[in-house]
Amino acid sequence: MKTETYKVTGMSCNGCAARVKQAALSVPGVREADVELDKGELHVVREGGDAREIISAVERIGFGAQES
């Protein structure tokens, strides 16, 4: 398993953080996801797959994302 951190822009509330977490968890291979709203970070534990899939899932719901 691989642990990764992504910088997420555009989050302003806990609702935003929950949407980002759900988007990450919808990506095949993602086992865990946690969002630190105050830091603008998404932490993901995944096996297999590609970082681009997670970034795309977050961007599809209207937020910016990049691997840290």
C-alpha positions as CSV (number, residue, x, y, z in Angstrom):
1,M,0.0,0.0,0.0
2,K,1.1,3.5,-0.7
3,T,0.3,6.7,1.3
4,E,0.1,10.0,-0.6
5,T,-0.7,13.6,0.2
6,Y,-2.4,16.0,-2.2
7,K,-2.8,19.7,-2.0
8,V,-6.5,20.6,-2.5
9,T,-7.7,24.1,-3.3
10,G,-11.1,25.6,-3.1
11,M,-12.3,23.9,0.1
12,S,-14.0,26.3,2.5
13,C,-16.1,24.1,4.9
14,N,-16.5,20.7,6.3
15,G,-19.0,19.9,3.6
16,C,-16.3,20.6,1.0
17,A,-13.9,18.3,2.8
18,A,-16.5,15.5,3.0
19,R,-17.1,15.8,-0.8
20,V,-13.3,15.6,-1.5
21,K,-13.0,12.5,0.8
22,Q,-15.9,10.8,-1.0
23,A,-14.4,11.6,-4.4
24,A,-11.1,10.0,-3.4
25,L,-12.8,7.0,-1.9
26,S,-14.6,6.4,-5.2
27,V,-11.4,5.8,-7.0
28,P,-10.6,2.1,-7.4
29,G,-7.7,1.0,-5.2
30,V,-8.2,3.7,-2.6
31,R,-8.5,2.1,0.8
32,E,-8.5,5.2,3.1
33,A,-8.9,8.9,2.7
34,D,-8.7,11.8,5.2
35,V,-8.9,15.5,4.6
36,E,-7.3,18.2,6.7
37,L,-9.4,21.3,5.9
38,D,-7.2,23.8,7.7
39,K,-4.1,22.6,5.7
40,G,-5.9,22.0,2.5
41,E,-4.6,18.5,2.3
42,L,-6.0,15.1,1.2
43,H,-4.2,12.0,2.6
44,V,-4.8,8.8,0.7
45,V,-3.8,5.2,1.3
46,R,-4.1,3.2,-1.9
47,E,-3.0,0.0,-3.6
48,G,-2.5,0.1,-7.3
49,G,-4.0,2.8,-9.6
50,D,-2.5,6.1,-10.4
51,A,-2.3,9.5,-8.7
52,R,-3.9,11.1,-11.8
53,E,-7.1,9.2,-11.1
54,I,-7.4,10.8,-7.6
55,I,-6.6,14.3,-9.0
56,S,-9.2,13.9,-11.7
57,A,-11.9,12.7,-9.2
58,V,-11.3,15.8,-7.1
59,E,-11.2,18.1,-10.1
60,R,-14.5,16.6,-11.4
61,I,-16.3,17.9,-8.3
62,G,-14.9,21.4,-8.7
63,F,-11.8,21.6,-6.6
64,G,-8.1,21.9,-7.6
65,A,-5.7,19.1,-6.7
66,Q,-2.0,18.3,-7.1
67,E,0.3,15.8,-5.6
68,S,2.4,17.2,-2.7
